[in-house]
Amino acid sequence: MPTPPEFTPPEFTPEVVAEQLRDGYWLEAADIDGDGVPDLFGYGLRLGEIYWYQDRPGWPRKLAVDGFRMPVGADFADISGNGLPDIVVCHELYGPIGTVVDPDPAGGKIDWVENPGAADKTDARWRRHYIGRATGMHRLRVGHFTQAERLEVIGVPIVATADVHAVLPLVMFTQPDDVHAAEEWPMTVIDDHSFRMIHGAEKKKGLVPGSDLESLLLASDEGVTWLHFDVERGCWRTELIGTGELTQFARTGFRGSGDLDAGGLGGDPMAYVAALEPFHGNTVAVYVKDDAGEWQRTLLDVFGDPNENGEGPGHQVVCADFDGDGDDEFLVALRGPWPWQGVMYYKAIDAARGIWTKWRVADDSVARIATADFNGDGRLDFATIAYSVQNYYVAEDAKIMVYRNEIPR
């Protein structure tokens, strides 16, 4: 019999960035001040304040901008052209009730927030610029999806005014000639008939052979879908990878997938897709290509039963190579309550046969995970922010944490 592979258990050293948060939801890692070291920016939904945390001893906190009503999803890119990342954020998702059944018909706005860009202005407030809107806007991704000359922002709503599970429009905003003078960015509709209740949207580069353009992986009622632009044909193409979790629908009203990411193995950049299922789900599954190139689903874990709202503890999946062996592991963010909270780390033993190993690498409530090499040692670390959102789930001890990678090389 072949000798099973040996795996060194992952080791991460926790460090508190911020504690006693009043709310928590979103987190990204970006080099805000341009010193070559990644910083963090994060926020919750209630206060409307976006802070960034400078990667220095003590992680000093600086207010970038306030005054938002319910900022939700975000991304970053150098929109102003000064060489530093600007923040792109969608906001005003819900109305007075403040839940998924209550989208604001005039909301779903997207702004880009301009990084001041000078070393002596690290405490300066950032300036807001309007991009556009679509009702129910919940996720967005910034990149080059159809061409490489101008930045594009793909907006991903989660719910429509007609019904929580009504069909949604995927929209794209294209960078105008003058980003400072533009009152709004030109918008096109990518798809307005295929998707319902999209919760996860992850961009990836290098999934289309021979192309440097980015594409999207979407987690929705329909399951797991790969969306990319076909340059030769001049159109968008979709590939349904899997239909997700279907057995809980009669009990919870949710089906499909809630979040996802693509992982590479053996040189294939999308050898598998890891998913949390369904919306705010309790189920971890992986989709792996078989010898015929067809996607096969393997159920790995079920974290508790759905709560009274039909929701589980899972919120995000992140794929990355943490141990430096050339293959991607994946992390699962669990919001709680205990024991269904923290971060679980999965590594493939034999993905084709559905065999994976896992470890718990963090204990605190987690809504989102951001990855970066925070100390410059060549190993990928990760950071987390607690899930503390009124009307959904409020973590008892909400924190932002960094977990420094100590996996031996």
N, C-alpha and C positions, 0 to 999 in steps of 0.2 A: 504494500500500500504506500502511496506517496506520503511524505512527511508533511504534516500541516504547517503552514507558515507561522512564524513567530512574530508577534506584535508587541511592541513596547507600549504599555499603557500611557496615554497622553497625560502630560503634566502641565498645568497652567497655574501661575501664581496670581491671586486676585489682588487688585488695588482699587480703592475707592476713589472715584473722580468727584462725585457729588452725592450727598445723602439728604434724607428728609425732603425729597422732592414733593412739591404740592400737586404736580401731575406729571405723567410720563407716557410717552408713546413712540416718538420717532427719534432715530439716531443715525448719523452718517459720520464717516471718517474722511477728512479732506485737509490739505495743507493750507489752512486759512491765511496764515501770515507769511507764507512764501519762504520759510526758513529751511525747507527740505525735510521737515519732520511732520507727519500727519497729526492734525488736531481733531477735535470732535465738535459737532454741533447737534443739538437736540432740543426737544420741547414736548409738551403735552398738548391736549386739545382744549383745555379750559381757559388758561390764562392768556393765550395768544402771544406769548413771549418766546422768541427764539434766541437761545444762548449758544455761544461757542466757548469751548474749553481748550485753553492753550496747553500744548504738550510740553509742559515744564514742571518742575517739582511743585506739587500741590495742585496742579491743574487749575490755574486761575480762571475764573468764570467771567465772561464779558457778554453784555447784552448787545446782540446785533440789531434786533428790531423788535418792536412790540406793536400792539394795536390790531393784530389779526383776530378775526372771529373764527375759532375752530380751525387752526391749521392742521392738515392731516398728512398726506404723503408729500415727500420732497425728494429732490435729487440736486446735483450741483454740476456746474460747468463754467468755463470762462466765457461769459456772454459779453462783458464789457470790453474784452480784448486787452486787459492790463496784465495778463499772465497769472491771475489769481482766481480761485473758484468763487463764483456767485451762487447763491442759493435760489433754487426754483421750488416753489411751494404752492400747493392747492389748498383752498380754504373755503369756509362757509358751506360746508357739506349739508348739515342738518338744520331744521327749523326749530321752533320753540320746544318741541318734545325732546329733541336731542338724541334720537335713536334712528336705526336703519329704516324704520317705517315712515320717516319724516324728512325726506329730502327737501331742501330749500329750493323752490322753483326759480329763484333769482340768484342762487349761489353757484357753487362749483367753479369758483374763480381760480385762475392761476396767475401768480406774480413771480417776477424774478427780482431778487433783492441784491443790490449792488455792493460788492465788497469795496470798502474805501481804498484799499490797495497800497497804502503807504505804511512803512514800519512804525512811524510815529503816530498813526491813527488807529492803533489796535483797539482803542476804547471808543472809537467813533461809532455813531449810529449809521446803519446802512439804509440806502434809499430804495424805496419800492417802485417797481415798474410793472404795469399791467400787460399780460399776454393775451388772455381770452378766457372763455368759460364754456362749460357744459354742465347741466344739472347732474348732481350726484357725483361730481369729480372726487376721486378717492386715492388714486395712484397716478403717478406720472413718471416718465423716463425721458432723459435728455441725451441725445446722441446724434449719430449719423445713420439713419435707417434707410434712406432712399438715395442719398448722394453725400459727397464728402465736403462740399463747399460751404454749406450753411448748417448751423445747428438746427435740430428738430426736436420738438417736445411732443411726445405722444401722451395724450390725456386718456385716462381709463376710469370711467364712472363705475360705481358699484350698484346704484339703484336708480330707477326712474320715478318720475312723479306718478305715473299711472299705477304702478304696483311694484313691490319689492323685487319681484321676479320677472318684471317686464324686460323686453329686449333692449339692449343698450347700444349707443353709438361710440365706437372707438374713433377718436379724432386726433389730428396732428396739426401742430402749429409750426410754421417755418420762420426762421429768423429773418427779419426785415433788413433793408440796407442800413438804416440808422436805428439802432436799438434804443437810443435815448429819446429820440423824437417820435417814435412810433406810438400811436395811441392804442394799437392792438396788432397782434401778429396774424398774418393770413392763416386761415384754418381750412383744412380739408377733412372729409369724412373717410376713414379707412374702411370701416365696416359698420353697418347699422342693422344687421339682421341675424348675426350668428351667436351672440353672447348675452348671457344673463348673469347678474350678480358676480361680477369679476372682483375678486378680493386680492389676488396676487399678480404682480407683473414684474418680471425680472428681465433685464437686458443682458445680452451676451454677445461678444464679438468672436468671430472665427467659427461660427457654427455652419455657415454656408461655405463650402470649399471654394477657394480662390477669391474670396471676397473679404474686404476689411470692414464692411458695413456691419452694424449691429442689428440684432433681431430680438424678438420678445418671446418669452414664455408666459402664458396666461393661465391662471387658475380660476375657474368659473363653475357655474352650474353644469356646464357641458363637460367638465373634467380638466384635463391637461392638454393645452394646445400650443403648438409652435407657430409663430407668426413671423414671416420675413418677406422682404421685398425682392421680387424677381426683376433684376435690372434689365435683362434681355427682353423680357415680355412686357416690362413696364407696369407690373401689377403686383398686388399683395397675394401671398400664398399662405395657406394654413394647413397644418398637419395635426390631426387629432392623435395624440399619443395614448391617451386612455380616458375612460369615462368617469374615473374616480370612485368615490364611496357612494353606493346606492342603497345599502341595506337600512340606513337610519331614516330614510325620507318619511316614512309613514309616522314616525315618532317625533321627528324634529322639524320637518319641513325643509331641511337642507340636503343637498346632494352635490356630487361632483367633487371639486377640489377647492382648497382655501389658500394655499401658498405653495411655492415650488422653486426649484433651482436645478440647473443641469450640471452634472459632474463628469469629469473626464477620467478615463481609465485606459491604460495601454496605448496612449497617443490619440485616442478618439475623444474629441472635446465634448461630445454629448453621448457618452456610452450609457449613461443612465440619467433619469430625472427623479429626484426625490420630492415627495409631496406630503403636505399635511392636508387631511381630508375629513369632512367637507368644510364649509365655511366655519371659521373659528373651531376647527375640528379637533377630534381626539385620536385620529388614526394616522399613523406614519406608514407610507407605502413607497416603494421604488418601482420604476418602470425601466426595464432593461431590454435591449435588443437581443433577439435570439439569432440563430444561425441564418435564418431567412430574412433578417432585417426587420421582423415584426416586433412590436413592443409587447412585453409581458409584464404583468403587475404582480408584485410580491408584497404581501402584508407583513410588516415588521413589528408594529406595536400598536396597542390601543391603550391610551392613557385615560383611564377612568370613564365613567358614563357621562353622557350629555347632561347639563344642568337644566333647571326649569325653563330656560330660554332656548333649549336645544343646542347649546354651545359647549364645546370642550375647551381644553387649556392651550391648544396649539395655535401659534400665530405666525411664525416665520421659519423658513428653511434657507440655509446658506451652504453652498458647496465651495470648497477650497482645499488646496494641498497644504495641510498644516505640518505634516511630518517630513516633507521634502523628498518623498520617494517618487514623485512624478504623477501620482494618482490622487484624485480628489476624495477627501472625506466629506461628510456633511454634518452640520449642526442643526438642531431643532430647538427653537425657542418656545418655552412653556411659561404661560403667565401665572398659573396656579389655579386653585390652592394646593398646598403641599399634600401629598408628595408629587403632585403633577405640576411642578414648577422648576425653573432652572434651565440649563442647557444640556442636551444629550448629544454625544459625539458618536457618529457611526462610521465604521470603516469596512470596506468590502474584503471578505475572505475569498469568496467565489461568487461574484455578482450574477453570473449566468445561472447558477443553481440557487440563487436567492439566499446566500449565506453571508451574514454580516455580523460584526461584533460591535458592542456599544459600551460606552462609559458615561456616567454623569460627570460633567466638568464644571458645573456651576449650580448653586443652590437657590439664588435669589430669583424673584419674579422677573421674567423677561418678556418684553414686547417686541423689541427689535435688536438685531445684532449687526455690528459694523466690523469689518476686518481691515487690518493694516499692520505694518511692521512699526510699532510705536517706539521701539528703542533702538532700531537700526542694527539689530544683530543678524539680520537675514532670515529670521523666522517669522511667520505670519501669526500675529496676535489677534484677539478679538475683544470687542467692547459690547456692553449691553446697557439697555435702559429698561426700567421696570414698566409693567403695564399698570397704569393708574388712571383709569378713565371712568368718569361718572356714568351711571346707567349701564355699565358693562361689567367692569371688574376694577377694583381699587386695591392695589398691593398694600400690605400692611407697612412695609418698610421700603419705600420706593427709592432706588439708587441708580446712579450711573456707575458702572464698573468697567475696569480694564482687566483682562486676563492675559498675562504675559506668558508666551509659549516657552516651556522648558523641556520640550520633547528632545531627547538626545538625537544628534545627527550621526 
